[in-house]
Amino acid sequence: MEETTNSTGIFAEMEELAAAIERDPAGMAGSWARWRGGCFDEVRVDYGSGMGDYIVALAAGNPETLFVGVERELFCIVKAARKAIDAGLANVVFVPSENRTLAGLFAPCELSRIYINFPTPYPHARDADKRLTHLDNLLECRGLLAQGGQLFLKTDSVALFDFARAQLDLAGYRIGWQTSDLRVERPEDPQTGYERRTIARGAKILALEAEPTGLSGTPEQTAALSLFDYLPEDLESLDYVPLDMERSVRSAIDAKRRVEEGRRRREGGR
Ligand SMILES: C[S@@+](CC[C@H](N)C(=O)[O-])C[C@H]1O[C@@H](n2cnc3c(N)ncnc32)[C@H](O)[C@@H]1O
């Protein structure tokens, strides 16, 4: 996503949109249900909320629930907060997350639901721990979910979905529901901004709901960490390349071609 406002402008805009932006989220840990004098039945988080379309749509239909969008990009926070204010909603707030985790922003068991919609894939193994669906992050989310709380994931990437299922299993979650075509199974689920772009390119949306179960000890990472390990060997056979993985799939295909051309040249020169 491209930044459209310079940083001075962004801070001025954030001041202007203070009604839907919390600048001291750590100070709210444990008391989000009473945010700005409200009395909410539950608190749900959209982790990596982007332009905010998803929780703004959900908040409109669930006034008794507080929706918190956690996002690291300030230009997204500004756009999302403006949507919430324009919609006249008092139950949605956006939080800039400088340290990239939910740790410290929420108290243990404070959340009834965590949505992770179209998380950034970081396809290479060296960046796997930056994925919101990485084991370490899922373990952290566990601690924040209330009894019966759930984690909800949507993606256009089969590779990321399969990686996430392996990580959820290690982190002691039970997958209660999953689909390989969310739009058919739950057409009422609001589309995120990113989701609309992937659907326009022909994506089928994969989704799941998972709930923490008993977990003894600290699980060890045993899954393959590169998303390429979850893709077919012949990348050119893919019918659909996930939007955020286009560049890395293209360079993997080019690299393989270069290796093959080099091999053919060497063999031809013999
Ligand atoms: C592909 S976009 C999806 C945005 C939105 N969920 C949607 O579906 O339209 C991924 C978003 O996650 C944000 N993000 C990635 N890692 C994050 C982190 N550790 N903490 C907060 N936001 C993060 C990115 O800045 C980006 O806005």
The ligand as an ORCA input file, in Angstrom:
! r2SCAN-3c Opt
* xyz 0 1
  C      -2.523     -6.995      2.878
  S      -2.973     -5.764      3.996
  C      -4.604     -6.196      4.475
  C      -5.348     -5.057      5.125
  C      -6.776     -5.382      5.577
  N      -6.800     -6.378      6.614
  C      -7.616     -5.816      4.402
  O      -7.909     -7.025      4.311
  O      -7.973     -4.965      3.574
  C      -2.031     -6.219      5.444
  C      -2.031     -5.125      6.483
  O      -1.438     -5.610      7.686
  C      -0.627     -4.575      8.227
  N       0.334     -5.235      9.125
  C       1.267     -6.157      8.785
  N       1.949     -6.551      9.881
  C       1.418     -5.867     10.930
  C       1.690     -5.840     12.334
  N       2.649     -6.602     12.864
  N       0.951     -5.043     13.129
  C      -0.028     -4.278     12.582
  N      -0.320     -4.237     11.266
  C       0.387     -5.034     10.452
  C      -0.032     -3.902      7.026
  O       0.427     -2.595      7.289
  C      -1.226     -3.898      6.067
  O      -2.026     -2.760      6.234
*
